Amino acid sequence: MNEKTFKPQVNRLLAALPTSDYQRLVPHLKLVSLSTRQVIYESGEPIAHVYFPQHGVVSLVANMKNGSMMEVGIVSSEGMVGIPIILGGNTTTTKAFVQVSGAAMRMDTDVLKTELNQGGAIQNLLLRYVQAVYTELAQGCACNRFHTIEERLARWLLTVSDRLQSEDFPLTQEFIAQMLGVRRSGVTVAANTLSQTRMIRYQRGHISILKREDLSATSCECYRVIQNEFTRLLGN
């Protein structure tokens, strides 16, 4: 179906740790299920746990007073949900919820704080992860201002595919519109264009990427900039 070969799904931050550091964390890691629409944490509430997803996708969204929302971050097997803990905080203005169901390793925030205070490999790795996420946020701001809905949709689908390690995933146009912060009609037009050129197939809330190289060519440069920075900083 496509040209990309995916690796087995594990959390790549945990996998990147030296064996001794990882083994020290094992007693504090609990495998949990992630259910679609499950709230990981609410805006302004203390973050009790951090999550290292193995499968699935977690969206970080900003909510407006009028009820609208927009995705500002996306986390899957490449990262961790709960970045404020790395930076010394305990709350955030964003909400984190499960976009695509899966599983994750959960850890109490106090355990991670203790590890971070000791410095070493864990602190170094997670700070590099924060830098990669900063690039993603900064590039996303520019992307939302300068690029078309079609380009942004192509970038977003490629990103979800990378994070899920799959070319097939459940997503509705209504949900995509919320995540991109645009009208559903705009997503419908863009999705139809991608479907008509057979880059994707969209049926009953399910999307399949058929021509990844063409979709990548349609996407704006932001996809490659973000991907390259994650690879440079984290090696994945």
N, C-alpha and C positions, 0 to 999 in steps of 0.2 A: 504493500500500500504506500510506503514512503521510504525515504532514504536514511532515516535516523535509527540508530540502534540504541535502545535504552538499557541502562544498567539495572540490576536488581534493586528493589526499593528498600533502602535503609536510610536512617537519618545520617546525612553526610557530615554534620558537625560532630556528632558522637563518633562516627567512624574515623574522623581525622585526628582524634585525640591519641596521644601515646597510650600504649596498652596499660601501663601502670595507673595513669590518670583515669582512664575509662573504668578499670576494675574498681577503683576507689568509689566511683559514682554508682556502680551497679546496684548496691543495696538500697540506694535511694531512688531508683528509677522504677516506675510502675507502668506497665503496658495498659493503656485505656483505649476504649473505642471513641471515635469522633462521629457524632450523628449530624446529619444535615440540619442546618439552622441552629445547632447547639451553640449557646453563648459561652465563650471561654472567659471573657471578662467584660464588664460594662465600663463605660466612660466614668471616670471619677471614683470608681470603687477600688479598694486595695486588691492587688494581684497576689493571690495566695499560692498559685502554682505557675511554673513555666512548663511549656510543652515542646518536645522535640518530635515533630510529626515524622512518621514513616510512610504513611499513605494518606491521601486526602489533601484538601486545601483549606486553609484558614484565611479569611479576608479581614483586613483591618479597615474599618470604615469611619468616616467623619459624618456625624449627624447634624443637620441644621434644625433651627427652631420650627421651620414649616413642615418638618417631617421628611424632607428629602435627605438622601444619603449619597456618598460617593466613596468608592474604594480608594484608599491611599497606600495600601500595602497588601502583599499576598505572601503567605508562608506555606511551605510544604516541606518535603524531605531535605531541602537544602539548608533549612534554618531552624529558628526557635521562635516561639510565641511568648512574648514577655520581655521585650528589649528594655523597657524602663528599669528593670531590675539590674541589668548590666550597667546602666548609666547611673545607678545609685538612687533611683526613684522607686516609688511603690504604686503609683497610679498613672493614668494617662488620659488624654482627652478623646481617644479613639475607642471604639468598641471592636472586639474580636469575636467572630463567629465562624462556624464551619460552613464553607461554601460547597465542598464535596466531601462526603463521608469517608472515613478511613480509620487510622489508628495512630497513636503517638505514645512516646515515653514521657510520663509526667514526673515532675520533681517539685518538692516544696521550695519556695523561694528562699527560705532561710538557709537551706543547704547550699544553694547556688551562691548566695551572698558570702558564705563562709569560704567557699572555694575561690571566689573572685578576690577576696581580701588576702588570700595567700599568694596571689600572683601566679606566675608560671604559665604553663601551656594553655590551660583553660582560659585564663584571662586574655592572653594574647590572641587566641583563636576567636573568642567572642567579640573582642574589640575590632578585629578585622571584619567580622561579620557585620557589625554595626556600620563600619565604613562602607561596605558593599550596599547595605540597605539605604544609607544616606544617598549614595549615587542613584539608586533606584527612585527614591523620592524626588530628588532634585531633577533628574531627567524626566520623570513623570509630570512635574509641573510645567516644564517647557513643552513637553509633548501635548498636553491638554490645551495649551495656548496656540500652538503653531501647526498642528497636524490634523488632517481630516479624520472624520469618524471611521472611514474605511481603513485608513492606515493604523489608527489606534486599535480598532477591533482586531486587525491582523496581528498586531504586536501582542495584544492581550491574550488571544487564542494560543499563540506560540508560547507565551509565558506559562499559561495554565498547562499546556501540553508538557512543557519541560518539567514543571514542578510535579505533575502527576506521573511523569514518565509513561505517558500514554497518548495515543492519537485519538482516542474516543473518550468522551466524558459527557455527563448530564448537565446541561445548562439551558435555561429558557431565555428568550429574547428580553423578556421583562427584567429578569435578574441581571443580564448583561447591561441593559440600559441603566439600571441603578448603579452598577459598579463603575461604569464609564461616566456617569453623571450627565447623561443625554436623554433626549426623548426616545421612547420606544420606536417611534416611526423612523427615526434616524438609524437605529440599529437594524430595523427591518430592511431598509433600503441597502445598507452596507452588507448585511448578511446575504441578501438576494444577489448582489453583485458577485460576492465570493462564491456563492453556490452556482450561479450561471456559468462561471468560468471553471467550475469543478475543482476549485481549491479546497472547498469544504462541502460536507453534506449535512444538512440540518433537517431533522425529522423528530417531531413530537418531543421537544425538549432535550434532544440528544444531538451532539455535534461530533462529526468525524473529520479529521484533517486528511484530505486525499492527496494533495500536492504540496508538500511542505516547502520545497524550494521556491515554488511560485508564491506561496503565502509569505515567505520570508522576503521575497523581492517586493511584494506589495506593502509590507510593513515599513514604517519609518525607520530611520537609523537608530532610534532609541532602543529597539530590541537588541541590536548588536552591541551597543555601548554598554548596556546593563549586563548582558551576558558575558562580555569580555572582562568587565570589572569583577564579577563574581568569580570567574575563572582565575584571574590574576591574584585575587586576595585569598581565595579559599581552595583553589585547585580543583573545582568541580563545576 
